[in-house]
Structure formats: C-alpha cells, structure tokens
C-alpha cells in the first residue's frame, strides 16, 4: 500500500496535469489558427503585389523567330 505522502504527491500531480490540459489544448488550437491566418495573409500579399515592379517582356511570336533563322 502506498504511503500517504506518495498519495498526496500523486493527487497533486493529477491536479496539475488536469489544470494544464485545457491551456495546452487552447494553445495548440491558437497556434493552428495563427498558422492558417499567416498563410492567408501571405497569399493575399502575393495577390496584391502580383505584377508590381515586374518588367514588361516583349516576346516574339514563334513564327517570327522561325523566319529570322
């Protein structure tokens, strides 16, 4: 049979584990939400800057290239 000190320590450990479970799970959910938000923000910023500061390329048509050769 376990001593009263061991039982008390086990009870404290169980209580601490029980109290820390909810904040841990909330942190995991919050981290996932933050990750999804940052990914969405990155994709939105790509859309905003699409085409900005890019040079205009004047490409020749394939038929013009064949005629010149």
C-alpha positions as CSV (number, residue, x, y, z in Angstrom):
1,X,0.0,0.0,0.0
2,X,1.3,3.5,-0.9
3,X,2.3,5.9,1.8
4,X,0.2,9.0,2.5
5,X,3.0,11.2,1.2
6,X,3.1,9.3,-2.2
7,X,-0.7,9.5,-2.4
8,X,-0.6,13.3,-1.8
9,X,2.1,13.8,-4.4
10,X,0.1,11.7,-6.9
11,X,-3.0,13.7,-6.2
12,X,-1.1,17.0,-6.7
13,X,0.4,15.7,-9.9
14,X,-3.0,14.6,-11.2
15,X,-4.5,18.0,-10.3
16,X,-1.6,19.9,-12.0
17,X,-2.0,17.7,-15.1
18,X,-5.7,18.3,-15.2
19,X,-5.3,22.1,-14.8
20,X,-2.6,22.3,-17.6
21,X,-4.5,20.2,-20.2
22,X,-7.0,22.9,-21.2
23,X,-4.5,25.7,-21.6
24,X,-2.2,23.4,-23.6
25,X,-5.1,22.4,-26.0
26,X,-6.1,26.1,-26.3
27,X,-2.5,26.9,-27.2
28,X,-2.5,24.2,-29.9
29,X,-5.7,25.5,-31.4
30,X,-4.5,29.0,-31.2
31,X,-1.2,28.1,-32.9
32,X,-3.1,26.4,-35.7
33,X,-5.4,29.4,-36.2
34,X,-2.4,31.7,-36.3
35,X,-0.6,29.5,-38.8
36,X,-3.7,29.5,-41.1
37,X,-4.1,33.3,-40.7
38,X,-0.4,33.9,-41.6
39,X,-0.7,31.6,-44.7
40,X,-3.9,33.5,-45.8
41,X,-2.1,36.8,-45.2
42,X,0.9,35.6,-47.3
43,X,-1.4,34.6,-50.1
44,X,-3.2,37.9,-50.0
45,X,0.0,39.8,-50.2
46,X,1.1,37.8,-53.2
47,X,-2.2,38.8,-54.9
48,X,-1.7,42.5,-54.0
49,X,1.8,42.6,-55.4
50,X,1.3,40.4,-58.4
51,X,2.6,42.3,-61.4
52,X,4.1,45.1,-59.4
53,X,7.7,46.0,-60.3
54,X,8.0,43.4,-62.9
55,X,9.4,44.3,-66.3
56,X,7.3,44.1,-69.4
57,X,8.7,41.4,-71.6
58,X,8.2,41.9,-75.3
59,X,8.2,38.3,-76.5
60,X,8.4,37.5,-80.2
61,X,5.9,35.1,-81.7
62,X,7.2,31.6,-82.6
63,X,6.6,32.3,-86.4
64,X,8.8,35.5,-86.2
65,X,11.6,33.5,-84.7
66,X,11.5,30.8,-87.4
67,X,11.5,33.4,-90.2
68,X,14.6,35.1,-88.8
69,X,16.6,31.9,-88.6
